[in-house]
């Protein structure tokens, strides 16, 4: 049973990358994929892939089925994806967005957000793990963009 409710903000990061917006845009998609700790990735088409995500719950890693689908792409300004994760009674649908703006010459502002749109009634048990995971992903993407730019 999925519950529809107001979208719930799980994580947000704002930062500046010292590179032109076009350069950050060109690297964003591949950087996101590089930073995702997934296994068994299966690319279905240009906008969708399936994978297995291992989410750490205490000392145990639990595999979740993951579907990632591009939802809104506005080159060179924004990229949004719909991410569905499921395992048994747990199911969550997230919107993960990246917005790019020119901050100064050769600097790009990046805003990353993860919001949960729908989820099973049991997903609240994993809320802290979702928040932690999203924050760590955004931090890893930032670090990788900084290295590559």
PyMOL commands that set and color helices and strands:
alter all, ss='L'
color gray80, all
select helices_A, chain A and resi 21-35+123-148
alter helices_A, ss='H'
color red, helices_A
select strands_A, chain A and resi 2-17+38-45+48-57+60-74+78-87+90-104+107-120
alter strands_A, ss='S'
color yellow, strands_A
deselect
rebuild
show_as cartoon
